[in-house]
């Protein structure tokens, strides 16, 4: 629950930024590059080319479009032994990424190897042949750590991707395919110092995996030498709690920027998380999923038995809803966003924000007006993610840009 002062602050933010709804959208500078940023992408349908049809104009307005290829894609899956809930879709669904206009995609996530290493490598090869750059997974660890560098308007943008949450054995090694890992060890600390507290939930401190951390720092340094802007992507977090940010997410995000990265992107939670600025650079802790056609290797009846109670508003695991067969998750998972970052030729991130969007019962992603009830709900959800986690972002509707004819909202650093 929010305490009284936090509730007042929340209401104040809402009132300050949503009373002057006549604010005009700003024009984009000619020398800028607009980065489009989405979360998890899982397409599994007969007509993959049409999945983005409602939001395509907004996607087309970005200069470089990024997302995370969640799950495996294969016509001949060989299920990984450690895959907890195998998730994959036929290869025909990859057509969605080219039609949607994605330029770079992360492959570093907890489902990318579900259908086997050969299938993962085939996806990398096929997407590359379609003109979509992949990052975060490859034939060995060196390939998984290699950045994707895209040039637009005289600026070079480097993308790196890592996974923090994944099954054992999915990590790439010197001579084995897999993903680029950024793990941490959990250190459990007594909740009350100098007291024995048997059975009481401890505090958890995430201690970064030494090798992963050293590799990531080296990757950022090398990417910094080759590009004007460095974007880092992470599959991380606790998807069973709303708004919550783990010690690992907060710690790694700051380390990444301290090492020279310009933008941090998070995903895996299925529900949106807060946004902040740290040392003049943005952190999107959780972009949610942009499209998520559940593609688990389980019959519907098994999913129903495996899922939690649909009438429990506090349960965020797998939940079957008869009227939402493509998205058996908490209703909060139906909210999403197309985030953006505006970067300049000076090699700086000048502005960030997002276009609210939602998923329909048919699985399509649809943009919504910032002044509609649905738009307000999404914006206020992000605000709550900022406030409950004590982040310094403030949502504003002044000086915004438009994507696909829709007005966006900005996230600016709070004055402290």
N, C-alpha and C positions, 0 to 999 in steps of 0.2 A: 504493500500500500504506500501511496505517496504521503509524506508528512504534510502538515498544514502549510508550512512555508513553501514547500515544493509545489503543492497544489496551487497556491497563489501565483507562484512564478509561472507555472504552466498556463494558467488563465491569462496572465499578463502578456505572455508571448503570443497567445492566440489572439488576444484583443488588439495588441499593437500591430501585428502583421496582417490582420485580416479585416480591419475596418476600412482601410483605404484601397478598395478593390479596383480603383480606376487607374492604378499605376500602369504606365506604358511599358511595353516590352522594349528592351534595348537592342540596338543594331550590333551585329558582330563586327569586330575590327577586321579589316581586310587582310591583315598579316597574321591572323590567328589560325589555329587548328582546333576543331571541335572533336573531342573524343567521346564516342558513345560507349556506355558501360552497362552491361547487363550481368545478371547472376547465372544460375544454373539453367542449362538448356537440355531438355530431354524430349525429343520429338519421336512419337511412335503412333503413326496413323497412316491411313490409306492415301491421304492427300497432303503430304508434308509441305508441298510448295505453297499451300494456302494458309499455313499456320500464322504468319505474320501479316496477313492481308489488311487487318484493321489498323495496325500501327506502322505499316511500311513507310508511309510518307515521313514519319518522324525518324525512322531509322535512316532513310535516305538523306536527311538533313545533316547527318553527322559525317565527318571526314574520315574517321577510322572507327570501326565498330568492333567491340570486344565482348566475348562471353565465355562461359565455362561449359565444355562439352561433358555433361553429366552422363554417366552410364556408358556401357559398351555398345557398339554397333557391329552386328555380325550376322551373317546368314549361316554360319557354321560354328556356333559357340562351343568352346571347351571350358566349362565352368571351373573357375579357380577354386581350389580346395578350401581356401580361407574366406571366400566371399560369403558375407553374413546373409544378405538377401540379394541373390544375383539379379542384376538389372541390365537388360540389353534390349535393343530394338533392331529390326532389319536394316541393312545397309542403305536401302532406298531412302530412308529418312534423312540421310546426309544432304540430300538436295535442298533441304530447308535452309542450310547455312549459306549456300551460294545465292539462293533467291532472296534471302533476308539481307544479304550484303555484308556478311561478317568478314572482316579482314584478318583478325587474329583470334584464336580460341585457346583457352587453357585446357590441358588434358590431365592436370594434376588434381585428382579427386578420388574418393573412396570407392567408386564403381568402375573406373576406367579399365581395370584389368579383370572385371567380373567374367567376361567371356574368353579370357586367356590372353597371353602376351602376343600371340600371332594376330589375333583380332585387333588388338590395340594398335599394332604396327600397321595393319592394313588400313585402319581409319586414318592414321597419320599420312600414309601414302596417298589415299584417295582425296583427303581434304587438300593436301598440297597440290595434287593434280587439278583440283578445282579452283586453285588460287587463294585458298584459305591457309594462312600460316598457323602452325600449331606450336605450342610451347608447354614445357612442364612435364613431358614424357617422351621417351624415345628408346632406341635400341640398346642404349647403355646410359650410365649416369652422366657422362659428358654430354651426350645428345640431349638428355632431359634438362640439363642446366643451361643449354645454349639459348640466348635470347632471340626473340623475333624482332627485327628492326624494320619499321615501316617509315617511309619518307613522304611527307605531305607539305606542300607550300614552303619548301626550304627547311623544314624541321624534321629531324630524325627522332622517332619515338621508339624506345626499346621496351619490350614486354618480357617479364620473367614470371614464372608461375611455380608454386610449391603447394604441397598438401601436408597438413598437420594431422588430419584424421583419415585413416585408411587401414585396411586389414594387414596383418603381418604378411610379408613377402611381396607386397605391391611396390616396394621401393626399388628403384633402379640401382644396379651395382656396376662395377667396372666392366663386367662381361655378361650382364643380363639385363633384359628390357624391364622398364618400369617407370615410375614417376619420380619427380624431384622431391625429396622429403624435407620438411622442416618440423622436426619433432621436438618435444620437450618431455622431461621426466617429471612426474608428479611428486612433489615433496609435501607430505602431510604434517601439518603443524597443529598443536593443541589449540583449541579455540580461545582458551583463556590462559595467558602466559603464567608460568609458575604454578599451574594447577593440574592435577591428574583429573581427566574427564572421560573415563571409559564409556564408550558407546555414543558419545556426543559427536555429531559431524564436525570434522576438522576444517581448518582453513587450508587451502591448497595453493602452493606456490609452484609455478612452472619453471623448471630449470632447463634452459635450452640444451638440446643435444649438441655436444661440442663440435662434432664433425659437420653436422648439418649447418650449424651456425657459421662455422668458418667458411664452408662452401658458399653459403648465401652471401656473406659479406664480400667474398672474392667475386662472385657473379655481379653484384651491384657495382663494385669498383670497376670491373672490366666493361660493363654496359655503360657506365658513366663516361668512360673514355671514348665510346663509339657513338653516343647519342646525346641529344639535347635534353630529352626528358626520359626518365626511367619510371615505368609503371610496374608495380609488383602485385601479384595476385596470390591469394591464399584460400585454401579450402580448410575451414577450421570452425571451432565453436561448439556450443552445446545446443542442439536443435530441440531439446525437450523443455526448454525454458524460454519464455518470451523476454525480449529486451536485454537479457543478461549477457555480459561480456566476461569471458574467462581471463584469468591472470595471464595466460599464454597469449591471447589475442592482443591485449593491451601492451604487454611487454614487447612482443615481436614487432608490432606495428611501429612502436617508437624506435626500436633498434634499427629497423629498416630505413626510416627517415634519417636517423642519426648517421647512418652509413652513406647517405647520399641519394636515396630514392626520392622521387617527387610525388608519387601517388600510391596509396595502398588500397587494394580492393579485397573485400572478404565475401565469402559465400559458403554455403552448406547448410545454413540454418533453416531454410525453407520459408522463413518469415523475416521481415525486414528488421534491421538493426540501426543504431544511431550513427551519426556522421559528425566528425569534428575536424578542426584544423590543429596541427601540431608543428611548431616552428615554421609557420607559413605554408605548410603543405597539407593536403586533405587526406583523411582516412575515412573510407566507406567501410564500416565494419561488417555490414551484411547486406548485400544486394538482393537477397532472397532468390527465388527462382523466377525466370522470365517466362519459360514454358516448361511444364512438367507433366507430360503424359506418363503416368506411372507404368513402368514396363518391367515389373518384377516377374521372375520365373516361378509364379505361383498361381493356381486357379483362384477364382474369385472367392469361393467358399473358404479356402485356406487363408486368404487375406482377411476375410471377416473374422475367422477364429483367432488370427494373430493380432488383430487390431484392438485398440482400447475402447473405452466407453464413449459413444458419440455425444452423449448428453453431459459430459464433464467439461466445462469451459476451461479447466486448468490442465487438461491433458493434451500434450502437444506431440505425442508419438503418432504412429499409424492409426488412423481412425476411418472406418468405412462409413460412407454416406451414400445411400441408395441413389440420390439424385446428383451425386458428384463422382461417378465411377472412375473418371480419369485423374481425380485428385483426392485420394482417401487420406486427407490430412485435416488439421484444425482449420476452421473458417478463416483465421488470420492469414493462412497460406494463399488465400485468393487475392491478396493485395500484393502489388509489385511496383516496379518503377523502371523507367529508362533514365539512368543517371548520365550526367555529362560533366566533362572538365574542359574548360577553355584555356588553351595554352598559347603563349605568344612567342614571337621570334626571339625574344630575350631569354627563352628557355625557362619561363616561369609559369606557374599555374595561376591564372588571373581570376578565375571564377569557377564555381561548381554549383550543381543543382540537380533537379530531377523533374521528370514528367510523371505524374501519378498514372498508374495503370492497374487493371484488374484482369483476372482470369475468368473466363466464362465456363459454363457447364460443358461446353463443347471443347474446352481446352485452349481456345484462342485468347491471345493477349490483346486487350483493348485499352487505348488511352482514355483518360477521363479528364474533364475540366477541373481546374483547381478550385473553382467556385461551386461545383456540384457537391451533393451530400457524400457521394463516393470519394470524390477528390479530397474533400475535407477530412474524411475518415482516415485516408492514407497519410495525409500530411500530419495530422495530429498523432497518428501512430508513430511516425518517425520522430516527431517532437518528443513524445513520451520516451522513446528509446534514447534520445539525447539527454533528457532531464534525469531519468532514473539512473543513468550510468555516469552522471556528472561530467558530461562532455561539454565542450565549449562551442558547439555549433548552434546557430540561430537560423530558423527558417524565415525567409523574407519573400514577399511578392513584389518588391520594388526593383526596377532595373533588370527584369528577367528577359530571357530570350524565348523565342518560340521554336517548337519542333513539330513539324507536320501541321502547322497552323494552330497548335495548342500552346497556350502559355505555360511555362514551367514555373517552378519556384527555385530560389537560390538558397544556398546554405553559406552563411557568412560567419566569421569568428566573432564570438561575443566579446564585448569590451569588459575587461577585468582590471 
